[in-house]
Amino acid sequence: MILRELGEHLTVHDPMTNDTHRFNRSAAAILVLCNGAKNVLEISAEYSKLYFLDKGASLADVQRIVLELIEKKVVVPRKRQTYP
């Protein structure tokens, strides 16, 4: 993936598929937080601090944007851990 800031937006280009997506600042911030080490609750907590948002409201935004990022194949969801 190639990330480029263009004004108020972040452009993500996948050279393998030649797909390009443009995201606003909020979605770009969430994309950066999707580093594979954090779950949605942790991403939401950081996002709410970054934008001074209510945790409940930010969780809904983060869930919606993460699903959009997954649908556009910009991020790959972590596999859920199974316990014996």
C-alpha positions as CSV (number, residue, x, y, z in Angstrom):
1,M,0.0,0.0,0.0
2,I,1.2,3.5,-0.8
3,L,-0.1,6.3,1.4
4,R,-0.1,9.9,0.3
5,E,-1.5,13.0,2.0
6,L,-3.3,15.3,-0.5
7,G,-4.7,18.3,1.3
8,E,-7.3,17.3,3.8
9,H,-7.4,13.7,2.5
10,L,-5.2,10.6,2.6
11,T,-5.0,8.6,-0.6
12,V,-4.3,4.9,-0.4
13,H,-3.1,3.1,-3.5
14,D,-2.7,-0.7,-3.8
15,P,-0.2,-1.3,-6.7
16,M,-1.1,-5.0,-6.7
17,T,-4.8,-4.4,-7.6
18,N,-4.4,-0.8,-8.9
19,D,-7.2,0.3,-6.5
20,T,-7.0,3.8,-5.1
21,H,-9.1,5.1,-2.2
22,R,-9.4,8.5,-0.7
23,F,-10.2,9.0,3.0
24,N,-10.9,12.1,5.1
25,R,-8.8,13.0,8.2
26,S,-11.0,10.9,10.6
27,A,-10.8,7.8,8.5
28,A,-7.1,8.4,7.9
29,A,-6.5,8.6,11.7
30,I,-8.3,5.3,12.2
31,L,-6.4,3.7,9.4
32,V,-3.1,4.7,11.0
33,L,-4.3,3.2,14.3
34,C,-5.2,-0.1,12.6
35,N,-1.6,-1.4,13.0
36,G,-2.5,-5.0,13.8
37,A,-1.7,-4.6,17.5
38,K,-4.9,-2.9,18.6
39,N,-8.5,-4.1,18.7
40,V,-11.5,-1.9,17.9
41,L,-12.0,-0.9,21.5
42,E,-8.3,0.2,21.8
43,I,-8.5,2.1,18.5
44,S,-11.7,3.8,19.6
45,A,-10.1,4.9,22.9
46,E,-7.1,6.4,21.1
47,Y,-9.4,8.0,18.5
48,S,-11.6,9.6,21.2
49,K,-8.6,11.1,22.9
50,L,-7.2,12.4,19.6
51,Y,-10.5,14.2,18.7
52,F,-11.8,14.8,22.2
53,L,-14.9,12.7,21.6
54,D,-17.2,10.8,23.9
55,K,-16.1,7.2,24.0
56,G,-19.5,5.8,23.1
57,A,-19.8,8.1,20.1
58,S,-16.3,7.3,18.9
59,L,-16.8,3.6,19.1
60,A,-19.7,3.7,16.6
61,D,-17.6,5.9,14.3
62,V,-14.6,3.6,14.6
63,Q,-16.6,0.4,14.0
64,R,-18.2,1.9,10.9
65,I,-14.9,3.1,9.4
66,V,-13.0,-0.1,10.2
67,L,-15.8,-2.1,8.4
68,E,-15.4,0.3,5.5
69,L,-11.6,-0.2,5.5
70,I,-12.1,-4.0,5.6
71,E,-14.7,-3.9,2.7
72,K,-12.3,-1.9,0.6
73,K,-9.5,-4.3,1.5
74,V,-7.3,-1.5,2.9
75,V,-6.9,-3.5,6.2
76,V,-7.2,-7.1,6.9
77,P,-9.1,-8.2,10.0
78,R,-7.2,-10.0,12.7
79,K,-8.2,-13.6,13.2
80,R,-10.1,-14.2,16.4
81,Q,-8.2,-16.2,19.0
82,T,-9.8,-19.4,19.9
83,Y,-9.3,-20.9,23.3
84,P,-9.3,-24.7,24.1
